[in-house]
Amino acid sequence: MINPHKLGVHKLLKHIPLNSLFDAPSKSRLARAVNIADLRLCAKARAHKMVFDYLDAGADDEISLRRGKDAYSELEMHFHILSGLKPPLDLSTKIFGQKVNLPFFGCPTAGNRMFHWEGEAAAARAAAHHGTLYGLSSLATTGITEIGKLHNGPKVFQLYVWKDRELVKEVLSKAKEGGFCALALTVDFTWYGNRERDIRNDFSIPPKYSLNQIIEAIKKPAWTYDFLSHEPYTYACINKDVPADSLASFVNSQIAPEFDWRDAEWLLGEWNGPSAVKGVCRPDDAVRAVETGFTTMWVSNHGARQLETSPATIDVLPSIREAVGPNVEIILDGGVQRGTDICKALALGADSVGVGKPYLYGLAAGGTEGVIKAYDILKTELDRAMGLLGTGTVDELKKRGPGLIKRRHASARDYPDRYAYERGYGGGVI
């Protein structure tokens, strides 16, 4: 199919610097954002509808997506007083044995350049700026070598359950050469989840240039000009000759649903380093993963984008901590929207917390500046929560946490209406 990139339009437009003009409203909105819900609205205002819905959606009826966020509202923080703490607190910890300044980081996520032309580079710069871990997806649109130049701190490389073992060996070799200290095997993506917003939007990477997609592109000039004035996306970590518009066919051809524990043992032998199994939600699976040789349990339900009515990760975290004991590292992601959410996860058994949507909202809203702001927001909220709770360090929070967090019976009044602005209530930044 003939499209603007095949016609070379981007080679012409890159010499016409109109990006700042189109992005002026986006920058103004970003400057006024005060929380992650605001960043979400900023992202929605700038990004193509198809792209925003891909980022924002969950599977099926999005029950797990809502439950994952609301579960944090059912947890009360029973704070101590007169703790004698002085800000700023010490938020440093270790992830995969590496010292970091923050106990949270951006999860590896696919195809970041669809949200903003800076893509994974923006997320890597933000992680370096804040001195925390960076996670790169094997379906990234920015290469391993480039990320290594932007972030020389601790990095984890995420891998799917690929069929082609030679491809796996090649990617692992590149990751080691690129300075990645740990490997995360994603095990909850053996089938592609039913994301109905994508079906309704006729989602594709890049857009199919249908009349509806063109109309939506005209509505979002900042995103559209970025898209048209830069090189087309490719799977930079795997094969730069594979265009990103073949995402579904490539994934379907490479994902191995039959991948099992024996295959995992082979993979760990090839990597021979710190390793996480990403997608754990059951204690028995966590125990088996430890026995198999994984050093880190990554509690996740893939952002509620795979199996509908899978549990909220914060709900299963304590049972997994109990099953593997105090010495096995646990990472948690899913549903995190506030620094208080991160605080609760650390208190209930996580050693660190991965965030996905929050930093991607920042990316879609404003590239590097937006991702840094997402980190700033969460850092400030976490620091405040720990101070008010009466814990001065991450280690203290983890040790005293189970006695500080208690579950209550929920009511409809407990759940923050994160989307009220869209229905015309409240202020907002749009």
SELUMSE-320674 format. One record per residue: x, y, z of N, C-alpha, C in turn. Coordinates in steps of 0.001 Angstrom, whole numbers, padded with zeros to 6 digits, always signed. Atoms other than C-alpha are relative to their C-alpha. Layout:
# residues N
XYZXYZXYZ;...
END
This chain:
# residues 430
+000846-001206+000000+000000+000000+000000+000877+001250+000000;-000732-001263+000039+001286+003459-000904-000420+000852+001191;+000297-000868-001134+001544+005698+002157+001039+001113+000052;-000918-001144-000025+003323+008954+003095+001463-000374+000220;-001391+000376-000248+006443+007207+004379+000630-000645-001243;-000536+000617+001216+006848+005126+001230+000226+001042-001089;-000186-001085+000954+006492+008326-000769+001131+000947+000419;-001116-000825-000467+009273+009884+001323-000411+001349+000562;+000474-001276-000533+007132+012643+002812+000801+000414+001233;-000731-000325-001229+009055+012406+006114+001353+000641-000294;-001304-000577+000348+012311+013269+004341-000113+001480-000332;+000252-001411+000273+010788+016555+003246-000403+000744+001265;+000546-000694-001167+008902+017408+006441+001015+000183+001120;-000985-000137-001080+011900+016849+008718+000816+001283-000135;-000716-001260+000215+013413+019999+007183-000913+001214+000199;+000956-001089-000244+010287+022035+008007-000399-000084+001477;+000183+000182-001458+010420+022435+011822-001249+000668+000551;+001259-000528-000508+006779+022974+012681-000452-000700+001285;+000391+000786-001173+006767+020563+015626-000326+000880+001197;+000220-000852-001172+007088+023300+018248-001299+000794-000120;+001243-000731+000211+004189+025205+016706-001210-000868+000341;+001113+000904-000260+001841+022226+016768-000050-000441+001461;-000065+000515-001368+003037+021216+020249-000244+001066+001064;+000182-001066-000994+002459+024595+021935-001187-000270+000939;+001113+000302-000920-001013+023640+023280+000304-001179+000924;-000339+001171-000812+000345+020271+024476+000918+000384+001154;-000925-000441-001043+003159+021953+026405-000723+000791+001077;+000776-000773-000965+000707+024320+028038-000807-000925+000905;+000760+000965-000812-001511+021430+029163+000924-000752+000942;-000941+000776-000808+001499+019465+030401+000475+000813+001202;-000484-000855-001086+002706+022402+032497-001022+000104+001129;+001054-000141-001003-000656+022516+034299-000391-001317+000664;+000354+001312-000561-000876+018770+035044+000548-000143+001417;-000436+000152-001388-000716+017990+038755+000008-001455+000468;-000013+001410-000387-001288+014217+038852-000058-000877-001252;-000020+000923+001141-001289+011113+036649-001323+000050-000759;+001286-000133+000693-005013+011524+035890+000030+001183-000955;-000160-001144+000901-004155+014929+034430+000860-000370-001202;-000860+000423+001109-001355+013401+032362-000773-000859-000987;+000831+000824+000886-003867+010900+031007-000820+000881-000930;+000792-000905+000828-006053+013744+029785+000882+000743-000998;-000947-000632+000927-003006+015459+028272+000330-000938-001154;-000304+000991+001036-002168+012265+026411-001177-000169-000952;+001186+000169+000831-005742+011899+025189-000180+001177-000947;+000167-001193+000823-005727+015465+023881+001009+000066-001135;-001057-000112+001018-002486+015024+021898+000057-001183-000954;-000227+001207+000795-002455+011436+020645-001195-000349-000890;+001032+000574+000870-004393+009879+017765-000902-000908+000836;+000949+000779-000791-007541+008222+019143+000376-001473+000052;-000374+001396+000065-006410+004791+017996+001186-000296+000924;-001201+000172-000808-003054+005237+019749-000326+000153+001479;+000349-000191-001407-004521+006602+022978-000782-001190+000534;+000799+001126-000473-007076+003795+023233+000835-001265+000139;-000910+001146-000145-004355+001202+022650+000716+000088+001343;-000698-000208-001265-002471+002681+025618-000935-000135+001191;+000902-000165-001139-005496+003226+027841-000820-001238+000315;+001002+001070-000092-007447+000012+027293+000455-001195+000818;-000218+001323-000566-007764-003321+029038-000710-001026-000861;+000629+001087+000752-009173-006652+027906-001514-000024+000214;+001432+000280-000079-012832-007445+027203-000788+001199+000550;+000821-001054-000608-015117-005381+029501+000815+000919+000910;-000931-000812-000793-012086-003857+031269-000331-000047+001493;+000300+000203-001421-013221-005245+034629+001300-000040+000796;-001270+000097-000715-009684-006180+035678+000735+001335+000019;-000646-001298+000055-008436-002782+034561-000530+000901+001119;+000594-000831-001055-010877-001017+036909+000320-000553+001384;-000265+000601-001308-010387-003487+039754+001452+000228+000430;-001413-000176-000329-006615-003125+039535+000275+001350+000621;-000152-001337-000575-006907+000592+040281-000772+000121+001310;+000863-000165-001168-009779+000381+042743+000487-000796+001213;-000472+000830-001114-008075-002314+044838+000828+000806+000991;-000808-000820-000897-005711+000308+046226-000886+000850+000913;+000905-000812-000811-008718+002313+047484-000543-000766+001194;+000490+000818-001098-009665-000601+049723+001039-000173+001103;-001083+000132-000974-006371-000342+051616+000196+001312+000741;-000195-001170-000840-006104+002098+054511+001436+000067+000495;-001349-000214-000523-002822+003588+055731-000126+000506+001440;+000113-000310-001425-002697+003548+059541+001330+000579+000476;-001270-000711-000153-000019+006151+060154+000408+000176+001466;-000572-000368-001295+002268+006794+063110+000199+001513+000040;-000197-001445-000161+002677+010303+064507+001310+000287+000725;-001203-000476-000677+005637+012306+065808+001192-000898-000287;-001086+000904+000393+008103+010190+063849+001342+000707-000136;-001256-000733+000044+010704+012952+063731+000697-000030-001343;-000602+000087+001334+011253+012701+059975+000164+001382-000608;-000266-001266+000671+012751+015502+057926+000134-000248-001500;-000097+000206+001453+012212+015771+054148+001286+000590-000549;+000578+001138+000736+013396+014733+051706+000428-001326+000622;-000300+001320-000543+013293+011076+052699+000929-000767-000939;-000883+000853+000799+015600+008337+051447-000850-001019-000760;+000814+000901+000821+013775+006640+048577+000843-001036-000741;-000892+000911+000722+016781+004641+047395-000225-001444+000433;+000091+001424-000286+016808+000861+047219+000862-000740-001011;-000685+000793+001019+018176-001989+045102-001035-000767-000809;+000817+000816+000891+016543-003614+042083+000945-000870-000814;-000912+000962+000632+018160-006741+040617+001421+000176+000545;-001304-000149-000635+020987-006058+043076+000713+001299-000304;-000620-001252+000410+021679-002613+041612-000606+001169+000780;+000452-001155-000761+021459+000615+043618-000740+000977-000925;+000802-000978+000745+018741+003006+042396-000508+001055+000979;+000468-001100-000842+017412+006326+043698-001483-000071+000325;+001437+000110-000192+013737+005365+043431-000411-001469+000042;+000463+001391-000050+011844+002167+044314-001052-000312-001054;+000911+000268+001111+009798+002408+041120+000687+000357-001313;-000617-000181+001315+010566+002410+037398-001049-000218-001075;+000892+000195+001130+008960+002366+033965+000102-001409-000546;+000010+001365+000531+007936-001110+032839+000391-000012-001476;-000240+000136+001439+009183-002348+029465-001321-000120-000735;+001242-000008+000772+006430-001612+026951+000329+000099-001481;-000285+000108+001431+006222-002239+023220-000310+001301-000737;+000353-000996+000996+006288+000292+020389-000151+001423+000496;+000171-001334-000598+006884+003529+022314-000054+001132-001013;+000006-001093+000978+007407+005574+019159-001382+000253-000602;+001356-000295+000469+003732+005233+018313-000647+001090+000857;+000572-001000-000897+002966+007477+021324+000626+001377-000217;-000732-001252+000216+005620+010116+020608+001270-000373-000760;-001124+000362+000868+008474+010246+018101+001272-000314+000786;-001194+000294-000798+011078+010169+020907-000006-001431+000530;+000142+001398-000378+009766+006767+022022+000780-000411+001236;-000740+000565-001126+011908+004609+024295+001140+000895+000448;-001088-000908-000370+014670+007213+024203-000457+000977+001077;+000533-000916-001010+012442+009575+026188-000089-000683+001354;+000121+000737-001263+011740+006921+028818+001367-000296+000601;-001355+000265-000485+015452+006046+029056+000621+001255+000598;-000528-001264-000530+016397+009707+029527-000629+000322+001352;+000686-000287-001258+013779+010093+032260+000505-000909+001118;-000522+000929-001004+015018+006981+034068+001406+000407+000433;-001348-000460-000325+018590+008254+033868-000055+001275+000833;+000166-001260-000731+017472+011690+035085-000315-000259+001471;+000407+000306-001368+015921+010121+038177+000851-001089+000650;-000896+000997-000576+018609+007480+038679-000677-001295+000371;+000695+001243-000289+016325+004470+038486+000166-000995-001147;-000083+001069+000989+016044+001212+036536-000750+000387-001270;+000733-000151+001253+015063+001267+032861-000314-001378-000553;+000387+001274+000590+013131-001566+031226-000278+000149-001481;+000161-000051+001458+013338-002179+027462-000713-001251-000492;+000734+001115+000577+010860-004350+025590+000724-000551-001220;-000577+000588+001209+012025-006793+022944-000790+000412-001240;+000757-000580+001105+009295-005187+020784+000126+001518+000007;-000247-001438-000034+010824-001747+021256+000246+000537-001402;-000259-000662+001272+011113+000766+018432+001276+000844+000066;-001319-000619-000143+014508+001993+019676+000982-001103+000351;-000937+001100-000123+017626-000157+019584+000728-000082+001334;-000726+000271-001235+019602-001691+022438+001219+000900+000138;-001208-000821-000048+022799+000193+021544-000328+001452+000317;+000392-001392-000247+021036+003565+021472-000432+000207+001443;+000440-000108-001390+019400+002929+024862+001201-000026+000933;-001201+000082-000832+022781+001965+026317+000758+001316+000074;-000680-001297+000017+024181+005338+025300-000758+001043+000823;+000833-000971-000708+021280+007197+026920-000114-000292+001489;+000180+000404-001400+021149+005242+030180+001093-001019+000337;-001094+000915-000348+024333+003745+031599-000184-000622+001377;+000313+000619-001279+022654+002699+034851-000615-001372-000177;+000580+001348+000071+020846-000573+035658-001175-000063-000975;+001031+000177+001031+018633-001870+032853-000434-001457-000026;+000535+001346+000153+016365-004911+032468-000549-000139-001414;+000496+000271+001347+015613-006457+029083-001137-000999+000085;+001184+000861-000030+012153-007938+028598-000059-000863-001251;+000056+000957+001106+011708-011029+026425-001328-000734+000020;+001204+000817+000126+008585-012774+025138+000389-001455-000232;-000268+001431+000191+008244-016537+024753+000043-000300-001505;-000169+000165+001442+009588-016670+021175+000194-001466-000387;-000220+001344+000528+009580-019821+019063+001442-000197-000467;-001301+000103+000666+012861-019122+017288+001128+000144+001019;-001047-000044-001026+015676-020048+019696+001236+000743-000476;-001146-000751+000512+018322-018594+017418-000249+001499+000141;+000378-001394-000211+016453-015287+017539+000190+000377+001465;-000151-000256-001433+016388-015550+021340+001472+000166+000359;-001433-000078-000301+020134-016208+021516+000598+001309-000503;-000524-001228+000592+020843-013275+019227-000400+001221+000823;+000489-001137-000781+018687-010874+021249+000675+000041+001367;-000663+000039-001303+020178-012033+024563+001442+000475-000096;-001381-000440+000208+023674-011492+023194+000069+001522-000137;+000040-001455+000163+022757-007952+022134-000255+000694+001334;+000327-000601-001290+021284-007238+025559+001211+000001+000928;-001207+000059-000837+024439-008385+027346+001025+001030-000459;-000950-000973+000542+026607-006301+025048-000448+001431+000278;+000539-001334-000244+024314-003331+025656-000033+000407+001453;-000095-000360-001410+024892-003417+029410-001243-000281+000820;+001189+000337-000771+021579-004900+030514+000377-001007+001089;-000438+000803-001140+022003-006382+033985-000956-001134+000326;+000990+001009-000365+018831-008484+034136-000914-000293-001180;+000931+000457+001023+016344-010401+032002-001363-000212+000641;+001364+000252-000463+012548-010443+032429-000744-000777-001082;+000757+000824+000934+010635-013260+030729-001489+000222+000232;+001441-000224-000090+007012-012285+030058-000730-001299-000328;+000640+001308+000162+004877-015401+030544-001525+000080-000078;+001461-000136+000050+001337-013961+030456-000467+000528-001354;+000309-000504+001333+001378-013154+026741+000116-001123-001030;-000072+001135+000923+001093-016601+025160-001137+000027-001015;+001049-000338+000954-002157-015511+023492-000169+001517+000038;+000212-001442+000042-003042-011987+022405-001360+000323+000607;+001235-000336-000697-005668-010440+024710-001039+000639-000913;+001117-000558+000770-009078-009336+023439-000204+001461+000407;+000065-001425-000318-008750-005545+023420-000993+000653-000962;+001095-000349+000901-012056-004402+022028+000047+001444-000476;-000167-001367+000512-011197-000720+021800+000839-000026-001279;-000842+000110+001191-008507-001717+019296-000801-000499-001193;+000820+000543+001092-011011-003718+017266-000926+001083-000545;+000914-001058+000442-013481-000840+017173+000726+001102-000761;-000781-001058+000650-010734+001592+016157+000734-000492-001244;-000756+000594+001112-009362-000805+013494+001492+000291+000193;-001371-000325-000388-006029-000489+015285+001024-000648-000921;-001139+000512+000761-002876-000863+013221+001165+000942+000227;-001215-000819-000126+000706+000380+013357+000734-000046-001327;+000642-001295-000244+000895+002752+011570-001455-000044-000437;+001405-000005+000430-002697+003854+010778-000168-000472-001440;+000265+000551+001331-004313+002322+007706-000432+001046-001024;+000370-001093+000903-005158+005716+006176-001412-000162-000540;+001421+000010+000335-008852+004936+006115-000552+001405+000240;+000593-001323-000177-011193+007912+006058-000109+000345+001487;+000151-000252-001434-011876+007541+009786+001351+000305+000645;-001328-000230-000582-008155+007316+010635+000546+001359-000420;-000461-001305+000482-007405+010377+008502-000711+001124+000754;+000756-001006-000753-010170+012350+010229+000558+000132+001413;-000555-000031-001356-008788+011367+013642+001396+000624+000009;-001343-000580+000089-005282+012331+012516-000072+001523-000139;+000167-001445+000164-006470+015789+011448-000339+000663+001336;+000378-000544-001312-007922+016276+014945+001196+000156+000932;-001156+000003-000899-004488+015677+016527+001261+000397-000777;-001090-000441+000883-002012+017788+014490+001396-000194+000582;-001334+000164-000592+000901+017566+016972+000481-001433-000183;-000371+001408+000174+000891+013763+016955+000217-000312-001482;-000049+000331+001421+000275+013591+013216+001249+000569-000665;-001194-000577+000615+003078+015980+012263+001258-000742+000466;-001119+000815-000484+005497+014058+014488+000103-001300-000788;+000024+001283+000698+004433+010835+012827+000464+000136-001446;-000308-000168+001420+004728+012152+009287+001403+000550-000255;-001311-000633+000210+008053+013963+009809+001169-000819+000535;-001075+000853-000498+010048+011058+011271-000030-001363-000693;-000128+001313+000640+011248+007673+010053-001082-000952+000501;+000993+000984-000454+008735+004787+010172+000587-000899+001080;-000445+000849-001097+008891+002465+013170+000486-001357-000514;-000412+001389+000241+010742-000861+013135+000242-000669+001348;-000335+000742-001219+011397-003597+015694+001515+000048+000183;-001431-000298-000013+014798-002202+016512+000826-001003+000784;-000762+000952-000812+015788-004856+019070+000083-001384-000635;+000064+001342+000578+014958-007837+016876+000497-000005-001435;-000355-000024+001413+015117-007073+013187-000477+001312-000585;+000369-001322+000500+015193-003549+011787-000665-000062-001370;+000642+000140+001304+013950-004915+008469-001476-000360+000125;+001409+000339-000213+010628-005928+010049-000754+001272+000335;+000724-001236-000285+008275-002925+009787-000980-000199+001137;+000872+000110-001163+006253-002183+012894-001471-000134-000377;+001405+000143+000368+003034-002206+010878-000419-001465-000103;+000344+001425+000023+003232-006015+010919+000000-000585+001409;-000052+000427-001399+002967-006202+014733-000785-001286+000241;+000840+001157-000304+000058-008650+014902+000517-001264-000672;-000462+001187+000708+001376-011008+012226+001342-000471+000531;-001311+000388-000522+004908-010922+013639-000151-000710+001345;+000202+000605-001318+003756-011653+017190-000630-001376-000143;+000674+001288+000165+001418-014416+016043+000922-001058-000576;-000913+000972+000598+004209-016036+014042+001126-000408+000946;-001150+000261-000865+006796-015865+016832-000355-000477+001409;+000365+000389-001357+004919-016327+020120-000233-001506+000063;+000094+001460-000159+005106-019917+021402-000893-000337+001198;+000883+000357-001118+002041-020862+023507+000451-001266+000718;-000443+001259-000600+003683-024243+024129+001227+000161+000890;-001164-000274-000843+006617-022603+025971-000311-000437+001433;+000289+000531-001336+006905-024389+029336+001202+000165+000924;-001053-000162-001010+009094-024709+032437+001349-000511-000490;-001279+000500+000541+011714-026751+030590+000630+001016-000943;-000506-001064+000866+012017-024016+027992+000552+001151+000841;-000479-001057-000885+012389-021536+030845+001377-000344+000566;-001315+000429-000495+015275-023572+032244+001073+000211-001068;-000958-000229+001102+016975-023479+028842+000343+001477-000120;-000212-001432+000131+016500-019718+028661+000911+000529+001112;-000826-000462-001116+018007-019162+032111+001449-000437-000176;-001365+000459+000281+021008-021237+031081+000687+000855-001041;-000572-000872+001030+021504-019032+028028+000331+001387+000562;-000207-001337-000549+021213-015830+030054+001062+000002+001091;-000986+000168-001079+023095-016891+033203+000227+001301+000766;-000096-001227-000778+022327-013790+035255-001299+000267+000729;+001242-000341-000676+019668-012041+037340-001188-000072-000958;+001116+000271+000910+016272-012983+035943-001326+000084+000734;+001347-000088-000557+012606-012273+036559-000972-000756-000881;+001121+000561+000748+009528-014204+035552-001144+000993+000172;+000955-001114-000029+007008-011492+034642-001386-000502-000397;+001341+000491+000247+003351-012403+034936-000456-000988+001058;+000362+000903-001095+003112-014230+038280-001211+000551+000736;+001122-000430-000829-000225-014100+040090-000446-001089+000972;+000342+001098-000909-000280-017421+041981+001216-000373+000847;-001117+000410-000851+001850-018491+044983+000687-001272-000464;-000636+001256+000409+002404-022009+043625+000884+000205-001225;-000852-000299+001144+003724-020644+040335+001263+000742+000444;-001159-000733-000503+006021-018312+042262+001012-000959+000606;-000902+000986-000604+007456-021212+044240+000709-000813-001077;-000626+000776+001071+008048-023213+041080+001012+000848-000775;-000936-000878+000694+009707-020209+039428+001305+000122+000766;-001216-000038-000823+012147-019961+042332+000774-001299-000154;-000644+001314+000154+012860-023682+042064+000630-000151-001376;-000525+000070+001366+013423-023277+038313+001282+000809-000153;-001230-000784+000054+016096-020662+038944-000178+001491-000193;+000226-001442+000109+014449-017256+038551+000348+000671+001324;-000408-000707-001213+015870-014750+041015-001042+001008+000471;+000969-001044-000316+012931-012324+040916-001390-000412-000466;+001391+000220+000359+009168-012752+040962-000605+001352-000391;+000608-001251+000475+007408-010076+038898-001507-000211-000038;+001447+000172-000126+003759-009955+040014-000678+000954-000975;+000576-000812+001070+001780-008747+037003-001124-000753-000675;+001029+000591+000874-001356-009360+034945+000001+000690-001354;-000199-000646+001301+000024-007531+031887-000886+001232-000149;+000793-001223+000058-001745-004323+032760-001475-000237-000231;+001414+000362+000193-005135-006103+032738-000382-000030-001472;+000229-000016+001447-004765-006417+028959-000086-001406-000594;-000018+001360+000508-004758-010210+028697-001244-000780+000441;+001114+000833-000461-007071-012433+030776-000964+000840+000834;+000998-000785-000716-010223-010606+031811-000406-000697+001291;+000295+000406-001378-011160-010933+035518+001174-000692+000672;-001179+000391-000773-007596-011825+036429+000069+000906+001218;+000068-000758-001255-006963-010614+039989+000824+001275-000031;-000819-001185-000211-005707-007212+041013+001313-000437+000625;-001306+000485-000453-001983-007665+041557+000268+000338+001463;-000226-000360-001401-001959-005813+044892-000715-000968+000933;+000740+000950-000823-004499-008356+046168+000745-001318+000182;-000701+001289-000103-002298-011392+045436+001422+000162+000517;-001384-000230-000430+001004-009776+046445+000328-000616+001357;-000373+000562-001302+000919-010727+050165+000137-001516-000007;-000079+001469+000027+000266-014421+049413+001256-000470-000715;-001220+000374+000709+003167-014516+046975+001224+000281+000856;-001102-000264-000927+005483-012866+049481+000099-001092+001051;-000005+001062-001011+004453-015440+052075+000533-001305-000583;-000395+001265+000615+005030-018309+049631+001500-000079-000273;-001420+000045+000383+008559-017341+048532+000934+000420+001128;-000829-000395-001123+009759-015981+051874+000557+001403-000145;-000442-001394-000044+011517-012734+052772+001183+000334-000892;-001268-000260+000682+014665-013139+050683-000065-000010-001521;+000159+000000+001457+013304-013508+047145-000514+001366-000437;+000417-001312+000472+013028-010235+045252-001354-000084-000695;+001306-000090+000642+009493-009243+044211-000179+001393-000592;+000422-001221+000673+008527-006598+041663-001503-000109-000217;+001441-000013+000277+004869-005592+041309-000315+001100-000993;+000580-001061+000819+003067-003719+038566-001496-000233-000115;+001432+000147+000220-000582-003096+037758-000841+000938+000845;+000955-000846-000686-003106-000415+038645+000566+001215+000700;-000623-001097-000741-000603+002077+040048-000280+001334-000682;+000313-001333+000505-001782+005673+039610+000515+001108+000922;-000410-000968-001007-000463+007384+042736+001251-000481+000743;-001109+000370-000871+002608+007504+044944-000474-000768+001214;+000548+000784-001104+000359+006205+047711-000176-001461-000398;+000098+001382+000479-000234+003106+045567+001351-000698+000098;-001357+000558-000093+003528+002552+045363+000346-000279+001452;-000267+000162-001425+003793+003043+049110-000676-001254+000549;+000740+001164-000474+001126+000405+049765+000614-001300-000526;-000603+001203+000578+002770-002097+047400+001302-000351+000714;-001250+000247-000724+006145-001707+049117-000289-000523+001406;+000340+000414-001350+004501-002104+052500-000524-001431+000054;+000631+001326-000001+002706-005309+051480+000857-001096-000614;-000880+001086+000410+005710-007182+050140+000821+000209-001245;-000799-000247+001202+007082-005652+046947+001320+000657+000381;-001289-000664-000173+010757-004684+046778+000106+001228-000896;+000074-001162+000892+010062-002318+043881-001283-000111-000805;+001274-000078+000701+007160-001248+041689+000232+000488-001430;-000048-000425+001389+006846-001034+037926-001259+000769-000358;+001159-000753+000480+004591+001564+036325+000006-000021-001521;+000104+000033+001455+003322+001372+032756-000774+001189-000534;+000832-001083+000517+000396+003627+031896+000443+001382+000480;-000361-001359-000436+001551+006559+034083+001114+000643-000820;-001076-000646+000754+004824+007111+032245-000316+000062-001493;+000393-000068+001406+003289+006308+028848-000971+001151-000247;+000819-001208+000119+000658+008976+029464+000912+001220-000133;-000945-001106+000085+003566+011338+030071+000695+000054-001346;-000653+000064+001306+005300+010155+026910-000927+000519-001092;+000958-000433+001024+002187+010628+024778-000345+001473+000142;+000342-001401-000233+001590+014020+026359+001119+000945-000383;-001080-000956+000238+005067+015456+025853+001396-000565-000071;-001347+000541+000192+007982+013119+025139+000788-000069+001297;-000878+000088-001164+010945+013267+027527-000524+000841+001154;+000522-000896-001036+009490+016217+029415-001198-000616+000712;+001177+000621-000587+006252+014321+029963+000334-001187+000875;-000374+001156-000808+007934+011152+031236+000678+000463+001289;-000645-000533-001203+010132+013144+033624-001053+000535+000960;+001055-000524-000868+007003+014869+034927-000761-001119+000678;+000682+001140-000614+005290+011515+035500+000802-000535+001180;-000872+000449-001089+008277+010411+037588-000016+001006+001143;+000010-001046-001031+008318+013747+039429-001259-000091+000856;+001279+000078-000714+004641+013407+040334+000001-001181+000968;+000023+001203-000836+004990+009850+041643+001025+000083+001129;-001036-000152-001035+008216+010648+043509-000487+000908+001120;+000500-000939-001003+006658+013641+045280-001105-000631+000834;+001092+000644-000725+003545+011661+046178+000504-001101+000916;-000554+001074-000830+005579+008706+047478+000732+000577+001204;-000731-000639-001096+007840+010939+049557-000981+000520+001058;+000996-000529-000934+004802+012650+051098-000699-001122+000753;+000703+001115-000632+003028+009339+051775+000863-000666+001068;-000893+000626-000979+006047+007813+053500+000201+000894+001208;-000183-000922-001112+006559+010946+055591-001204+000022+000918;+001214-000019-000804+002944+011063+056727-000249-001341+000688;+000167+001325-000595+002959+007319+057367+000950-000211+001177;-000972+000102-001085+006024+007716+059589+001146-000939-000292;-001121+000869+000377+008598+005710+057626+000994+000809-000826;-000980-000874+000620+011833+007404+056602+000801-000592-001127;-000748+000665+001054+013350+004816+054269-000846-001110-000602;+000712+001107+000641+012183+002156+051848+000134-001268+000831;-000197+001191-000838+013700-000547+054060-000922+000021+001216;+000886-000104-001163+011770+000742+057080-001446-000231-000410;+001364+000192+000490+008566+000852+055044-000285-001480-000225;+000206+001424+000270+009015-002767+053958-000057-000820+001295;-000026+000756-001257+009822-003969+057489-001260+000227+000823;+001142-000332-000847+006959-002177+059214-001322-000016-000757;+001161-000165+000859+004549-002195+056299-001232-000800+000340;+001210+000790-000249+002225-005102+057131-000842+000518+001163;+000756-000548-001119+001248-003364+060374-000569+001379-000262;+000442-001350+000326+000600-000045+058634-001143+000035-001009;+001010+000050+001067-001729-001142+055822-001079-001005+000385;+001106+000880-000356-005161-002584+056567-001113+000126-001034;+001092+000025+000977-008050-003596+054329-001318+000339+000690;+001320-000330-000506-011508-002181+054824-001049-000431-001014;+001101+000302+000912-014888-003034+053361-000268+001237-000841;+000085-001131+000922-015278-000862+050295-001438+000433-000231;+001284-000511+000473-018138+001326+049201+000261+000797-001260;-000160-000740+001254-018773+003191+045978+000647+001358+000240;-000573-001307-000307-017680+006398+047731+001521-000032+000047;-001444+000098-000174-014125+005088+048108+000775+000236-001289;-000767+000071+001236-013179+004968+044460+000089+001358-000674;-000150-001296+000667-011736+008118+042896-000545-000067-001422;+000559-000063+001356-013604+009111+039751+001046+000631-000895;-001154-000497+000749-010540+009411+037552-000403+000609-001338;+000396-000456+001328-012565+010244+034451-001105+001062+000058;+001072-000981-000158-014912+012912+035833+000159+001166-000966;-000238-001135+000887-013283+015623+033726-000592-000242-001385;+000460+000294+001351-014279+013844+030543-001519+000170-000106;+001462-000134+000015-017951+014051+031555-000430+001409+000379;+000324-001396-000228-017706+017764+032295+000011+000440+001439;-000031-000363-001404-017176+017705+036060+001409+000394+000412;-001313-000350-000547-014343+019396+037915+000792+000872-000951;-000865-000885+000777-011415+021359+036547+000715-000744-001098;-000756+000723+001014-008691+019510+034672+000930+000903-000755;-001062-000738+000691-005941+020576+032324-000232+000089-001496;+000229-000015+001456-007502+020146+028871-000307+001420-000477;
END
